[in-house]
Amino acid sequence: MTPKERRTQIVALVDSGEPSTPADLAARFGVSEDSIRRDLRALADRGLVRRVHGGALPRSPAAIPYGERLEQQPVVKQRIAARTAGRLASLRAVCLDGGTTVLEVARLLPPEFRGTVVTVSLPVATELAARTEIEVIQIGGRVRGFSHTVVGPDVVEALRRYRFDVCVLGVCSLDPQAGLTVPDRDEAFVKAVMVERSASVVAVATRTKLGTAEPFLVAPATAVGTLVTDAAPNEPLVTALTEIGVEVVCVPTA
């Protein structure tokens, strides 16, 4: 087997969730661990995997325009959002991140919610504008077209002025070892300060976002108090997150 063929198979194995430590892969392919490490470096340089301590993880799902993401898994996102929104009814200060699942949370905020929502998401602010019983604060900054959110130093500085009961965080990538990661540095700074200024963090994520990694760290996985997801309770990733102290709420999708 040529190195090129081996690397193609490594990508397939990593994407399928197979064990991907240098020792595992060296045993599978009958080569040295040093050879595997070179393979992983080469694949990471091409953006095909994300290297982490002890091996590699798949990249998160390919970036697609916001409008198209709105059409993906709408029922799953609504079920995740419904379970999440019900937890917010009695809270006073809520920070809502960007993302299509967080938008569903905004849409499903219960009628009895009378608190303040601070958001970096243009669609979330627009969605809640008609809810006159809710004080909605749209943070200002540079608009990031891919996510329809605002980013930049002004956003970070503004968020530091608040203390939130909870932050509902949209997830790009979450892994027990790699943590919460995103592909954009400015977005990482914004999400990090949301986490920092919140008494608790609820992350919402479809199963496809778990066990993946991106270049920029938001926070370790232990910063997440609760994860609401459509992953099955018996999945290894769910078990691993639970073992580090994350409450994982698994929402049935059928």
C-alpha positions as CSV (number, residue, x, y, z in Angstrom):
1,M,0.0,0.0,0.0
2,T,1.3,3.4,-0.9
3,P,1.4,6.3,1.5
4,K,-1.3,8.0,-0.6
5,E,-3.6,5.0,-0.4
6,R,-2.9,4.7,3.4
7,R,-3.8,8.3,4.0
8,T,-7.1,8.0,2.0
9,Q,-8.0,5.1,4.3
10,I,-7.0,7.0,7.4
11,V,-9.4,9.8,6.5
12,A,-12.2,7.3,6.0
13,L,-11.5,5.7,9.3
14,V,-11.3,9.0,11.2
15,D,-14.6,10.1,9.6
16,S,-16.3,6.8,10.6
17,G,-15.3,7.3,14.3
18,E,-12.8,4.4,14.3
19,P,-9.9,4.6,16.9
20,S,-7.3,7.0,15.4
21,T,-4.4,7.1,17.8
22,P,-1.0,6.6,16.2
23,A,-0.7,3.2,17.9
24,D,-4.1,2.0,16.6
25,L,-3.4,3.2,13.1
26,A,0.2,1.8,13.1
27,A,-1.1,-1.6,14.1
28,R,-3.9,-1.6,11.5
29,F,-1.6,-0.6,8.6
30,G,1.6,-2.4,9.7
31,V,3.8,0.7,9.7
32,S,5.6,2.7,12.4
33,E,3.9,5.2,14.6
34,D,6.3,7.9,13.2
35,S,4.9,7.1,9.7
36,I,1.4,7.5,11.0
37,R,2.3,10.8,12.7
38,R,3.6,12.1,9.4
39,D,0.4,11.0,7.7
40,L,-1.7,12.8,10.2
41,R,0.4,16.0,9.9
42,A,0.0,15.8,6.1
43,L,-3.7,15.3,6.3
44,A,-4.2,18.0,8.8
45,D,-2.2,20.4,6.6
46,R,-4.7,19.7,3.8
47,G,-7.7,20.2,6.1
48,L,-8.9,16.6,5.9
49,V,-8.6,15.8,9.6
50,R,-8.0,17.8,12.8
51,R,-5.0,16.7,14.8
52,V,-5.5,16.5,18.6
53,H,-3.3,15.1,21.3
54,G,-3.2,11.4,20.9
55,G,-4.6,11.2,17.4
56,A,-7.0,12.9,15.0
57,L,-10.7,13.9,14.7
58,P,-12.8,14.6,11.7
59,R,-13.5,18.1,10.7
60,S,-17.0,19.4,11.4
61,P,-19.6,19.3,8.5
62,A,-18.5,21.3,5.5
63,A,-19.4,25.0,5.7
64,I,-22.5,25.9,3.8
65,P,-24.5,29.1,3.5
66,Y,-26.7,30.1,6.4
67,G,-29.9,29.9,4.3
68,E,-29.2,26.3,3.3
69,R,-28.4,25.4,6.9
70,L,-31.9,26.6,7.8
71,E,-33.3,23.8,5.7
72,Q,-31.2,21.0,7.2
73,Q,-32.8,18.7,9.9
74,P,-35.5,21.2,10.8
75,V,-37.5,18.7,12.9
76,V,-34.4,17.6,14.8
77,K,-33.5,21.2,15.6
78,Q,-37.0,22.0,16.7
79,R,-37.0,19.1,19.1
80,I,-33.7,20.1,20.5
81,A,-34.8,23.7,20.8
82,A,-38.1,22.8,22.5
83,R,-36.3,20.9,25.2
84,T,-33.9,23.8,25.6
85,A,-36.4,26.7,25.6
86,G,-38.5,25.1,28.4
87,R,-35.5,25.5,30.7
88,L,-35.4,29.3,30.2
89,A,-38.9,30.3,31.3
90,S,-38.0,31.6,34.8
91,L,-34.7,33.2,34.0
92,R,-34.0,36.9,33.8
93,A,-30.9,37.4,31.7
94,V,-30.3,35.0,28.7
95,C,-27.5,35.2,26.1
96,L,-28.5,33.6,22.8
97,D,-25.7,32.8,20.4
98,G,-26.0,32.5,16.6
99,G,-26.8,29.4,14.6
100,T,-29.9,27.8,13.2
101,T,-30.7,25.6,16.3
102,V,-30.4,28.7,18.6
103,L,-32.8,30.5,16.3
104,E,-35.3,27.7,16.9
105,V,-34.8,28.2,20.6
106,A,-35.7,31.9,20.2
107,R,-38.8,30.9,18.3
108,L,-39.9,28.5,21.0
109,L,-39.2,30.7,24.1
110,P,-42.3,30.0,26.3
111,P,-45.0,32.7,26.7
112,E,-44.2,33.1,30.4
113,F,-40.6,34.2,29.7
114,R,-40.3,37.9,30.7
115,G,-36.6,38.3,30.8
116,T,-33.9,40.1,28.8
117,V,-32.3,38.4,25.8
118,V,-28.9,39.6,24.7
119,T,-27.8,38.3,21.3
120,V,-25.1,38.5,18.7
121,S,-27.4,36.9,16.1
122,L,-29.3,39.1,13.6
123,P,-32.0,36.5,12.9
124,V,-32.6,35.9,16.6
125,A,-33.1,39.6,17.3
126,T,-35.4,39.9,14.3
127,E,-37.4,36.9,15.5
128,L,-37.9,38.3,19.0
129,A,-38.6,41.9,17.9
130,A,-42.3,41.3,18.0
131,R,-42.2,39.8,21.5
132,T,-42.9,43.1,23.3
133,E,-42.8,41.3,26.7
134,I,-39.1,40.5,26.2
135,E,-36.4,43.1,26.3
136,V,-34.1,42.3,23.3
137,I,-30.6,43.7,23.1
138,Q,-28.8,43.3,19.8
139,I,-25.0,43.6,20.2
140,G,-23.4,45.7,17.5
141,G,-20.3,44.8,15.5
142,R,-18.9,43.5,12.2
143,V,-21.4,41.3,10.5
144,R,-20.1,37.8,9.7
145,G,-22.1,36.8,6.6
146,F,-21.5,33.1,7.0
147,S,-23.2,32.9,10.4
148,H,-25.4,36.1,10.3
149,T,-23.8,37.1,13.6
150,V,-21.7,40.0,14.8
151,V,-18.0,39.6,15.7
152,G,-15.1,41.8,16.6
153,P,-13.5,43.6,19.6
154,D,-16.6,45.9,20.1
155,V,-18.7,42.8,20.5
156,V,-16.4,41.3,23.0
157,E,-16.2,44.5,25.0
158,A,-20.0,44.9,25.0
159,L,-20.6,41.3,26.2
160,R,-18.2,41.8,29.1
161,R,-20.6,44.4,30.6
162,Y,-23.3,41.7,31.2
163,R,-23.7,38.8,33.6
164,F,-26.0,36.1,32.2
165,D,-28.1,33.5,34.0
166,V,-27.4,31.2,31.0
167,C,-25.9,31.3,27.6
168,V,-27.4,29.1,24.9
169,L,-24.5,28.3,22.7
170,G,-24.6,27.1,19.1
171,V,-22.1,24.4,18.5
172,C,-19.8,24.1,15.5
173,S,-17.6,21.3,16.9
174,L,-17.6,19.6,20.3
175,D,-15.4,16.8,21.5
176,P,-14.5,15.7,25.0
177,Q,-10.8,16.1,24.4
178,A,-10.7,18.9,21.8
179,G,-13.4,21.0,23.5
180,L,-15.6,23.6,21.9
181,T,-14.0,24.7,18.7
182,V,-14.9,26.9,15.7
183,P,-13.3,27.6,12.3
184,D,-13.2,31.4,12.8
185,R,-10.9,33.2,15.3
186,D,-13.2,36.2,15.8
187,E,-16.1,33.9,16.5
188,A,-14.1,32.0,19.0
189,F,-13.4,35.2,21.0
190,V,-17.1,36.1,21.0
191,K,-18.2,32.7,22.1
192,A,-15.5,32.5,24.8
193,V,-16.7,35.7,26.5
194,M,-20.3,34.5,26.4
195,V,-19.2,31.4,28.3
196,E,-17.1,33.5,30.7
197,R,-20.0,35.8,31.5
198,S,-22.6,33.1,32.0
199,A,-23.5,31.3,35.2
200,S,-24.3,28.3,33.2
201,V,-23.8,27.2,29.6
202,V,-26.3,25.1,27.5
203,A,-25.0,23.9,24.2
204,V,-27.3,22.8,21.5
205,A,-26.0,20.5,18.8
206,T,-27.1,17.9,16.3
207,R,-25.2,14.7,16.3
208,T,-23.1,15.7,13.3
209,K,-21.3,18.3,15.4
210,L,-20.1,15.9,18.1
211,G,-16.7,14.3,17.9
212,T,-15.3,16.9,15.5
213,A,-12.8,19.7,15.8
214,E,-11.9,23.0,14.3
215,P,-8.8,25.2,14.7
216,F,-9.9,27.8,17.2
217,L,-10.7,26.9,20.8
218,V,-13.7,28.5,22.6
219,A,-13.5,26.6,25.9
220,P,-12.8,23.1,27.2
221,A,-15.7,20.7,27.0
222,T,-16.1,20.9,30.8
223,A,-17.3,24.5,30.4
224,V,-20.6,23.1,29.0
225,G,-23.0,22.5,31.8
226,T,-25.7,20.9,29.6
227,L,-25.6,19.6,26.1
228,V,-29.0,19.1,24.3
229,T,-28.6,16.8,21.3
230,D,-30.2,14.1,19.2
231,A,-27.3,11.7,19.9
232,A,-28.3,8.4,21.4
233,P,-27.7,7.9,25.1
234,N,-25.5,4.9,24.5
235,E,-23.1,6.6,22.1
236,P,-19.5,6.6,23.3
237,L,-19.3,10.4,22.8
238,V,-22.3,10.9,25.1
239,T,-20.7,8.6,27.7
240,A,-17.4,10.4,27.5
241,L,-19.0,13.8,27.9
242,T,-21.0,12.6,30.9
243,E,-17.9,11.2,32.5
244,I,-16.3,14.7,32.5
245,G,-19.3,16.2,34.1
246,V,-21.5,17.4,31.2
247,E,-25.2,16.8,31.6
248,V,-26.3,15.4,28.3
249,V,-29.9,15.6,27.4
250,C,-30.7,13.2,24.5
251,V,-33.8,14.2,22.6
252,P,-35.6,11.4,20.7
253,T,-35.9,12.1,17.0
254,A,-38.5,9.4,16.1
